[in-house]
Amino acid sequence: MTAFHRMDGAMLGTADVACQKAKTSVLFPLSTRDFGALCRDEKLDGMLGTNDGLIGFAGGMPVPSGGAIGVSGGSAAEDEAIAKAAISAL
């Protein structure tokens, strides 16, 4: 992990979810939204239970220069929008 930040007042459980989203997008270079859709569409029922827990909903995205970002704490759409904005700012 290169960096981690939890906003004041954010629920503690969202920290782990954000890290798992980033991990999912590093291991499988897709957004977590697309990874979840792939698992559902291809009936890869056990995939989300591998690698100590992968995430199949929005908020994780690979970074084109390497690595990934994971955002959690808002709605799926908000998490994904924040992840996209952070990547654009890099």
N, CA, C and O of each residue as an XYZ file, in Angstrom:
360
protein
N       0.852     -1.163      0.000
C       0.000      0.000      0.000
C       0.901      1.230      0.000
O       1.833      1.329      0.798
N       0.616      2.157     -0.894
C       1.397      3.376     -0.998
C       0.856      4.465     -0.084
O       1.623      5.163      0.579
N      -0.462      4.611     -0.047
C      -1.055      5.659      0.777
C      -2.431      5.219      1.246
O      -3.101      4.416      0.596
N      -2.835      5.754      2.376
C      -4.154      5.486      2.918
C      -4.609      6.718      3.681
O      -3.824      7.340      4.398
N      -5.873      7.065      3.525
C      -6.431      8.175      4.289
C      -7.883      7.858      4.621
O      -8.652      7.445      3.753
N      -8.249      8.053      5.875
C      -9.641      7.908      6.307
C     -10.096      9.262      6.819
O      -9.466      9.849      7.699
N     -11.194      9.753      6.262
C     -11.719     11.050      6.685
C     -12.246     10.981      8.112
O     -12.771      9.953      8.539
N     -12.104     12.076      8.841
C     -12.681     12.168     10.181
C     -14.165     11.842     10.104
O     -14.870     12.354      9.235
N     -14.636     11.003     10.999
C     -16.045     10.665     11.064
C     -16.479      9.541     10.151
O     -17.617      9.081     10.245
N     -15.599      9.081      9.263
C     -15.972      7.971      8.375
C     -16.110      6.699      9.199
O     -15.346      6.472     10.137
N     -17.080      5.880      8.847
C     -17.261      4.615      9.558
C     -15.994      3.770      9.451
O     -15.394      3.684      8.380
N     -15.592      3.156     10.537
C     -14.351      2.382     10.556
C     -14.344      1.261      9.524
O     -13.307      0.990      8.918
N     -15.476      0.609      9.317
C     -15.533     -0.519      8.392
C     -15.266     -0.149      6.945
O     -14.882     -1.003      6.146
N     -15.468      1.128      6.598
C     -15.238      1.522      5.209
C     -13.758      1.500      4.843
O     -13.417      1.407      3.664
N     -12.888      1.584      5.823
C     -11.447      1.553      5.548
C     -11.048      0.219      4.917
O     -10.321      0.193      3.923
N     -11.516     -0.871      5.486
C     -11.198     -2.188      4.933
C     -11.822     -2.368      3.551
O     -11.191     -2.928      2.654
N     -13.043     -1.901      3.378
C     -13.708     -2.024      2.076
C     -12.911     -1.273      1.012
O     -12.703     -1.798     -0.082
N     -12.462     -0.057      1.313
C     -11.678      0.720      0.353
C     -10.385     -0.013     -0.020
O     -10.011     -0.059     -1.192
N      -9.714     -0.580      0.970
C      -8.474     -1.329      0.694
C      -8.751     -2.555     -0.164
O      -7.977     -2.869     -1.068
N      -9.848     -3.247      0.112
C     -10.204     -4.431     -0.675
C     -10.578     -4.037     -2.111
O     -10.290     -4.785     -3.046
N     -11.199     -2.899     -2.293
C     -11.510     -2.425     -3.642
C     -10.213     -2.169     -4.413
O     -10.079     -2.588     -5.563
N      -9.270     -1.489     -3.786
C      -7.991     -1.232     -4.457
C      -7.284     -2.546     -4.783
O      -6.742     -2.709     -5.876
N      -7.289     -3.475     -3.837
C      -6.642     -4.769     -4.072
C      -7.278     -5.500     -5.245
O      -6.574     -6.075     -6.076
N      -8.600     -5.481     -5.319
C      -9.298     -6.146     -6.414
C      -8.873     -5.559     -7.750
O      -8.623     -6.300     -8.701
N      -8.789     -4.228     -7.832
C      -8.425     -3.586     -9.089
C      -6.954     -3.741     -9.439
O      -6.582     -3.594    -10.603
N      -6.113     -4.032     -8.461
C      -4.706     -4.344     -8.752
C      -4.592     -5.767     -9.290
O      -3.901     -6.010    -10.279
N      -5.269     -6.698     -8.638
C      -5.170     -8.103     -9.039
C      -5.857     -8.385    -10.363
O      -5.386     -9.214    -11.143
N      -6.955     -7.713    -10.622
C      -7.729     -7.868    -11.853
C      -7.911     -6.455    -12.414
O      -8.799     -5.738    -11.954
N      -7.110     -6.035    -13.383
C      -7.083     -4.623    -13.789
C      -8.371     -4.155    -14.471
O      -8.404     -3.866    -15.667
N      -9.413     -4.095    -13.668
C     -10.734     -3.610    -14.067
C     -11.263     -2.749    -12.938
O     -10.776     -2.820    -11.810
N     -12.257     -1.939    -13.245
C     -12.952     -1.286    -12.133
C     -13.660     -2.387    -11.352
O     -13.984     -3.438    -11.904
N     -13.896     -2.145    -10.086
C     -14.600     -3.164     -9.303
C     -16.037     -3.315     -9.783
O     -16.625     -4.387     -9.639
N     -16.611     -2.259    -10.351
C     -17.948     -2.361    -10.953
C     -17.915     -3.380    -12.097
O     -18.764     -4.267    -12.172
N     -16.919     -3.242    -12.989
C     -16.803     -4.160    -14.131
C     -16.434     -5.568    -13.685
O     -16.908     -6.547    -14.261
N     -15.596     -5.673    -12.667
C     -15.226     -6.992    -12.151
C     -16.451     -7.712    -11.601
O     -16.635     -8.902    -11.857
N     -17.288     -7.005    -10.850
C     -18.509     -7.597    -10.318
C     -19.444     -8.037    -11.431
O     -20.036     -9.114    -11.360
N     -19.579     -7.202    -12.467
C     -20.438     -7.558    -13.606
C     -19.904     -8.800    -14.311
O     -20.679     -9.672    -14.705
N     -18.588     -8.882    -14.473
C     -17.972    -10.057    -15.091
C     -18.278    -11.314    -14.278
O     -18.651    -12.345    -14.837
N     -18.119    -11.223    -12.972
C     -18.401    -12.379    -12.105
C     -19.859    -12.809    -12.209
O     -20.151    -14.003    -12.262
N     -20.771    -11.850    -12.239
C     -22.194    -12.180    -12.359
C     -22.515    -12.742    -13.745
O     -23.183    -13.770    -13.861
N     -22.035    -12.062    -14.802
C     -22.358    -12.465    -16.177
C     -21.797    -13.835    -16.533
O     -22.445    -14.617    -17.229
N     -20.605    -14.120    -16.060
C     -19.940    -15.389    -16.395
C     -20.181    -16.463    -15.344
O     -19.629    -17.560    -15.423
N     -21.015    -16.134    -14.357
C     -21.372    -17.071    -13.283
C     -20.122    -17.609    -12.564
O     -19.996    -18.806    -12.305
N     -19.222    -16.698    -12.258
C     -18.005    -17.030    -11.513
C     -18.313    -16.900    -10.024
O     -17.755    -16.058     -9.321
N     -19.207    -17.749     -9.576
C     -19.792    -17.635     -8.246
C     -18.776    -17.571     -7.107
O     -18.997    -16.835     -6.145
N     -17.703    -18.292     -7.180
C     -16.753    -18.329     -6.077
C     -15.666    -17.287     -6.144
O     -14.882    -17.165     -5.202
N     -15.587    -16.523     -7.231
C     -14.467    -15.592     -7.432
C     -14.376    -14.540     -6.336
O     -13.276    -14.224     -5.883
N     -15.502    -13.991     -5.903
C     -15.456    -12.925     -4.904
C     -14.949    -13.412     -3.553
O     -14.536    -12.604     -2.720
N     -14.974    -14.723     -3.324
C     -14.475    -15.274     -2.069
C     -12.993    -15.608     -2.092
O     -12.458    -16.092     -1.095
N     -12.319    -15.359     -3.209
C     -10.896    -15.681     -3.306
C     -10.035    -14.497     -2.868
O     -10.549    -13.399     -2.653
N      -8.754    -14.715     -2.739
C      -7.782    -13.661     -2.439
C      -8.132    -12.877     -1.171
O      -7.950    -11.660     -1.125
N      -8.626    -13.559     -0.161
C      -9.030    -12.926      1.095
C     -10.114    -11.872      0.901
O     -10.179    -10.898      1.651
N     -10.957    -12.063     -0.095
C     -12.112    -11.194     -0.301
C     -11.907    -10.151     -1.364
O     -11.156     -9.195     -1.175
N     -12.574    -10.334     -2.480
C     -12.555     -9.354     -3.550
C     -13.875     -8.594     -3.526
O     -14.852     -9.064     -2.943
N     -13.908     -7.437     -4.148
C     -15.091     -6.579     -4.144
C     -15.665     -6.510     -5.552
O     -14.927     -6.332     -6.521
N     -16.976     -6.650     -5.661
C     -17.644     -6.622     -6.953
C     -18.653     -5.497     -7.074
O     -19.670     -5.660     -7.749
N     -18.404     -4.366     -6.442
C     -19.269     -3.195     -6.617
C     -18.392     -1.956     -6.711
O     -17.223     -1.997     -6.330
N     -18.936     -0.862     -7.209
C     -18.175      0.318     -7.616
C     -17.359      0.952     -6.498
O     -17.722      0.904     -5.323
N     -16.239      1.551     -6.910
C     -15.386      2.310     -6.003
C     -13.919      1.975     -6.099
O     -13.088      2.680     -5.527
N     -13.578      0.908     -6.813
C     -12.177      0.559     -7.024
C     -11.837      0.694     -8.491
O     -12.612      0.286     -9.357
N     -10.674      1.268     -8.773
C     -10.262      1.461    -10.162
C      -8.755      1.315    -10.293
O      -8.006      1.774     -9.431
N      -8.302      0.670    -11.381
C      -6.863      0.635    -11.619
C      -6.358      2.021    -12.030
O      -7.077      2.785    -12.674
N      -5.143      2.329    -11.660
C      -4.504      3.584    -12.049
C      -3.655      3.276    -13.278
O      -2.833      2.360    -13.238
N      -3.835      4.020    -14.373
C      -3.117      3.698    -15.616
C      -1.600      3.588    -15.464
O      -0.974      2.778    -16.148
N      -1.001      4.385    -14.584
C       0.452      4.337    -14.412
C       0.895      3.211    -13.483
O       2.091      3.032    -13.253
N      -0.062      2.451    -12.947
C       0.233      1.346    -12.045
C      -0.448      1.530    -10.713
O      -0.620      2.652    -10.237
N      -0.833      0.427    -10.114
C      -1.522      0.472     -8.836
C      -3.019      0.621     -9.010
O      -3.548      0.393    -10.098
N      -3.698      0.999     -7.955
C      -5.146      1.146     -7.985
C      -5.573      2.044     -6.839
O      -4.798      2.322     -5.924
N      -6.812      2.492     -6.905
C      -7.405      3.294     -5.839
C      -8.710      2.647     -5.419
O      -9.435      2.098     -6.249
N      -9.004      2.711     -4.146
C     -10.270      2.222     -3.622
C     -10.904      3.291     -2.752
O     -10.239      3.876     -1.897
N     -12.180      3.545     -2.965
C     -12.914      4.558     -2.219
C     -14.165      3.907     -1.650
O     -14.847      3.161     -2.353
N     -14.473      4.178     -0.396
C     -15.657      3.622      0.234
C     -16.208      4.606      1.246
O     -15.465      5.394      1.830
N     -17.506      4.554      1.449
C     -18.139      5.387      2.451
C     -19.340      6.138      1.919
O     -20.201      6.556      2.693
N     -19.413      6.314      0.616
C     -20.570      6.950      0.005
C     -21.396      5.905     -0.715
O     -21.262      4.709     -0.456
N     -22.244      6.353     -1.612
C     -22.970      5.406     -2.461
C     -21.972      4.833     -3.471
O     -20.867      5.355     -3.621
N     -22.360      3.775     -4.152
C     -21.475      3.189     -5.164
C     -21.109      4.233     -6.214
O     -19.948      4.328     -6.614
N     -22.090      5.018     -6.664
C     -21.832      6.044     -7.680
C     -20.888      7.126     -7.145
O     -20.002      7.582     -7.867
N     -21.070      7.536     -5.894
C     -20.184      8.542     -5.295
C     -18.764      8.013     -5.159
O     -17.805      8.711     -5.488
N     -18.625      6.778     -4.675
C     -17.295      6.182     -4.522
C     -16.578      6.136     -5.863
O     -15.399      6.476     -5.957
N     -17.297      5.712     -6.900
C     -16.675      5.605     -8.224
C     -16.297      6.997     -8.770
O     -15.227      7.160     -9.356
N     -17.161      7.983     -8.578
C     -16.860      9.332     -9.042
C     -15.623      9.900     -8.350
O     -14.809     10.570     -8.984
N     -15.481      9.636     -7.063
C     -14.316     10.119     -6.311
C     -13.060      9.407     -6.795
O     -12.016     10.041     -6.953
N     -13.143      8.110     -7.033
C     -11.988      7.356     -7.540
C     -11.553      7.906     -8.898
O     -10.360      8.092     -9.140
N     -12.517      8.166     -9.784
C     -12.190      8.720    -11.111
C     -11.549     10.104    -10.986
O     -10.589     10.411    -11.692
N     -12.076     10.933    -10.092
C     -11.514     12.274     -9.890
C     -10.092     12.186     -9.353
O      -9.226     12.957     -9.768
N      -9.844     11.267     -8.447
C      -8.496     11.115     -7.892
C      -7.514     10.662     -8.966
O      -6.382     11.143     -9.013
N      -7.937      9.745     -9.824
C      -7.062      9.287    -10.903
C      -6.787     10.426    -11.869
O      -5.657     10.588    -12.329
N      -7.793     11.206    -12.180
C      -7.604     12.359    -13.069
C      -6.635     13.375    -12.483
O      -5.909     14.042    -13.221
N      -6.620     13.495    -11.170
C      -5.750     14.463    -10.505
C      -4.299     14.009    -10.443
O      -3.408     14.816    -10.177
N      -4.054     12.722    -10.687
C      -2.680     12.204    -10.597
C      -1.797     12.712    -11.730
O      -0.617     12.368    -11.794
